[in-house]
Amino acid sequence: MEKTNRYSDNELGEFKALIQKKIEKAQHDLELIKSAYMNDLNNGTEDTSPTFKAFDEGSQVMSKESNAQLAIRQEKFIRDLRNALIRIQNKTYGVCRVTGKLINKKRLELVPHATLSIEAKNMQR
């Protein structure tokens, strides 16, 4: 018996629900990151020694840079998840873009925006 080249509509519905939950959580996390980034992180160092104040300001810059990087990664994750929803709508979700075979269901549960099977990932190395 030949293996199907796409997931059933029921399976796609399950993946859609999983992805929508992940998008909601990712958007919430992005808002937290952005609020941390926008916060001036004023720790009340105005009356402390100039050396400590300079160190604290440097720490704030590093923190803002790392938060900006986190926000960029989170935005990409959300975009990838939304693209996965489009693939579900097109009924191409879960099909490896290299081999054309179905991506393992367990892999998609862990990485729902995956577009490559493990086999294809290994070929890239």
MIPALUM-922713 format. One line per 4 residues: number of its first residue (from 0); their letters; for each residue x, y, z of N, C-alpha, C. Coordinates in steps of 0.02 Angstrom, whole numbers, plus 50000, padded with zeros to 5 digits. Example, Ala and Ser with C-alpha at 12.3 -4.5 7.8 and 13.67 -1.06 7.14 Angstrom:
BEGIN
0 = as = 50660 49716 50390 50615 49775 50390 50660 49835 50390  50642 49888 50354 50684 49947 50357 50645 50002 50394
***
This chain:
BEGIN
0 = mekt = 50042 49941 50000 50000 50000 50000 50044 50063 50000  50030 50109 49955 50070 50169 49949 50052 50219 50004  50103 50251 50033 50091 50299 50087 50063 50364 50057  50015 50393 50092 49985 50455 50069 50036 50512 50068
4 = nrys = 50025 50559 50023 50074 50614 50018 50052 50676 50055  49999 50670 50096 49980 50727 50139 49942 50701 50200  49938 50744 50251 49901 50726 50310 49826 50735 50297  49785 50697 50333 49712 50701 50326 49687 50769 50351
8 = dnel = 49627 50786 50332 49598 50849 50355 49591 50851 50431  49576 50794 50461 49572 50791 50535 49640 50805 50566  49692 50773 50538 49760 50784 50565 49781 50857 50555  49764 50885 50497 49781 50955 50484 49745 51001 50534
12 = gefk = 49683 50982 50551 49646 51021 50602 49680 51019 50669  49707 50960 50687 49743 50954 50751 49806 50997 50750  49842 50996 50694 49903 51037 50688 49885 51111 50691  49830 51129 50659 49808 51199 50658 49795 51224 50729
16 = aliq = 49760 51184 50769 49746 51202 50839 49811 51210 50878  49857 51163 50868 49922 51165 50902 49960 51229 50884  49961 51245 50819 49998 51303 50795 49965 51368 50821  49899 51371 50821 49866 51431 50846 49881 51443 50919
20 = kkie = 49885 51390 50959 49904 51397 51030 49976 51423 51035  50020 51395 50993 50090 51418 50995 50096 51491 50975  50056 51512 50925 50058 51582 50904 50035 51627 50961  49981 51609 50995 49956 51649 51052 50010 51656 51105
24 = kaqh = 50042 51600 51123 50094 51602 51174 50154 51644 51150  50173 51634 51087 50230 51671 51060 50216 51746 51058  50155 51765 51041 50138 51836 51040 50139 51865 51110  50115 51827 51158 50117 51848 51228 50190 51858 51250
28 = dlel = 50232 51809 51234 50303 51813 51251 50336 51873 51217  50317 51886 51155 50345 51944 51118 50326 52009 51153  50264 52014 51176 50243 52074 51212 50284 52084 51276  50298 52029 51311 50340 52034 51372 50410 52058 51354
32 = iksa = 50438 52031 51301 50505 52051 51280 50505 52125 51261  50455 52145 51223 50451 52216 51201 50442 52262 51261  50401 52242 51309 50391 52286 51367 50456 52291 51407  50494 52237 51411 50559 52239 51446 50607 52284 51407
36 = ymnd = 50602 52282 51342 50646 52323 51300 50628 52396 51307  50564 52411 51310 50541 52481 51313 50552 52511 51383  50554 52468 51434 50564 52492 51502 50633 52524 51508  50637 52580 51543 50702 52613 51549 50747 52580 51600
40 = lnng = 50722 52529 51635 50762 52491 51683 50796 52537 51734  50762 52589 51755 50790 52636 51803 50792 52602 51872  50852 52586 51893 50862 52552 51957 50881 52599 52012  50873 52664 52001 50887 52712 52054 50960 52719 52068
44 = tedt = 51002 52725 52017 51074 52731 52028 51098 52803 52024  51051 52851 52024 51070 52922 52016 51116 52946 52072  51106 52920 52132 51144 52944 52189 51203 52899 52207  51221 52853 52165 51277 52808 52179 51339 52833 52143
48 = sptf = 51394 52799 52154 51457 52821 52126 51455 52821 52050  51491 52866 52017 51493 52869 51943 51516 52804 51911  51562 52769 51944 51587 52706 51916 51531 52655 51911  51494 52648 51965 51439 52600 51964 51386 52620 51914
52 = kafd = 51372 52685 51910 51321 52709 51864 51342 52693 51792  51404 52702 51774 51428 52687 51706 51421 52612 51692  51439 52572 51742 51432 52499 51735 51359 52480 51725  51315 52511 51764 51244 52496 51760 51216 52516 51692
56 = egsq = 51237 52573 51665 51214 52595 51600 51238 52548 51545  51300 52524 51551 51325 52475 51503 51286 52411 51506  51267 52392 51565 51227 52332 51574 51158 52341 51542  51130 52401 51548 51065 52415 51517 51068 52410 51441
60 = vmsk = 51122 52435 51412 51131 52432 51340 51135 52359 51317  51174 52319 51353 51180 52248 51335 51112 52213 51342  51075 52230 51395 51010 52200 51406 50962 52219 51350  50963 52282 51330 50919 52304 51275 50938 52269 51210
64 = esna = 51002 52261 51197 51024 52227 51136 51002 52154 51136  51009 52120 51193 50988 52050 51196 50912 52045 51190  50875 52091 51220 50803 52091 51213 50782 52104 51141  50818 52148 51107 50803 52161 51037 50814 52098 50995
68 = qlai = 50868 52062 51009 50882 52000 50973 50828 51948 50988  50808 51944 51051 50754 51897 51069 50689 51915 51032  50674 51979 51028 50613 52002 50994 50616 51984 50920  50673 51993 50888 50680 51976 50817 50670 51901 50807
72 = rqek = 50700 51860 50850 50691 51787 50845 50618 51767 50856  50586 51800 50904 50516 51784 50919 50471 51803 50860  50485 51861 50829 50445 51882 50771 50454 51833 50714  50515 51808 50703 50526 51759 50651 50489 51694 50666
76 = fird = 50489 51673 50729 50453 51613 50749 50378 51620 50734  50350 51678 50752 50279 51690 50739 50266 51689 50663  50309 51719 50625 50301 51720 50552 50304 51649 50524  50351 51609 50549 50356 51539 50526 50294 51499 50544
80 = lrna = 50266 51512 50603 50204 51477 50623 50146 51499 50579  50142 51562 50563 50088 51586 50519 50095 51556 50449  50157 51550 50426 50168 51517 50361 50146 51444 50363  50155 51412 50420 50131 51343 50428 50055 51340 50423
84 = liri = 50021 51390 50450 49947 51392 50444 49927 51399 50371  49965 51436 50332 49950 51442 50260 49960 51375 50226  50012 51339 50245 50023 51272 50216 49967 51225 50235  49940 51232 50295 49882 51191 50315 49823 51207 50270
88 = qnkt = 49811 51271 50259 49756 51292 50216 49765 51265 50145  49827 51264 50121 49842 51239 50054 49847 51163 50052  49842 51131 50110 49848 51058 50118 49917 51032 50096  49968 51074 50105 50037 51053 50091 50076 51047 50156
92 = ygvc = 50043 51060 50212 50077 51057 50277 50102 50986 50291  50163 50983 50317 50191 50919 50337 50226 50881 50281  50229 50911 50223 50264 50880 50167 50333 50911 50162  50385 50870 50164 50454 50894 50161 50466 50929 50094
96 = rvtg = 50494 50989 50097 50505 51027 50035 50564 51001 49995  50603 50955 50022 50659 50926 49985 50641 50856 49958  50616 50813 50002 50604 50744 49982 50533 50732 49956  50486 50777 49975 50417 50767 49955 50380 50716 49998
100 = klin = 50415 50688 50047 50384 50639 50091 50354 50674 50152  50309 50639 50186 50279 50667 50246 50332 50673 50301  50330 50729 50335 50373 50740 50393 50341 50701 50451  50382 50668 50490 50358 50629 50547 50313 50671 50592
104 = kkrl = 50257 50642 50612 50207 50678 50652 50236 50702 50719  50278 50662 50750 50310 50682 50814 50353 50743 50804  50389 50745 50748 50431 50803 50733 50388 50866 50726  50331 50860 50692 50288 50917 50682 50255 50940 50748
108 = elvp = 50244 50893 50793 50217 50912 50858 50268 50952 50898  50331 50935 50891 50385 50970 50926 50405 51035 50890  50408 51032 50824 50428 51089 50782 50374 51099 50729  50318 51129 50748 50261 51132 50702 50272 51173 50639
112 = hatl = 50324 51214 50637 50338 51254 50578 50391 51221 50533  50409 51158 50548 50460 51123 50509 50438 51114 50437  50486 51123 50391 50472 51111 50320 50518 51057 50292  50561 51031 50335 50608 50979 50315 50601 50918 50359
116 = siea = 50604 50859 50329 50605 50797 50368 50675 50790 50398  50681 50744 50445 50746 50730 50475 50795 50707 50420  50770 50666 50374 50811 50642 50318 50840 50701 50278  50798 50749 50262 50821 50808 50224 50868 50850 50266
120 = knmq = 50855 50858 50330 50899 50896 50375 50968 50864 50376  50970 50798 50380 51034 50763 50382 51072 50770 50316  51037 50775 50261 51070 50784 50196 51104 50853 50191  51080 50901 50229 51109 50969 50228 51178 50972 50262
124 = r = 51193 50924 50304 51255 50927 50343 51314 50910 50302
***
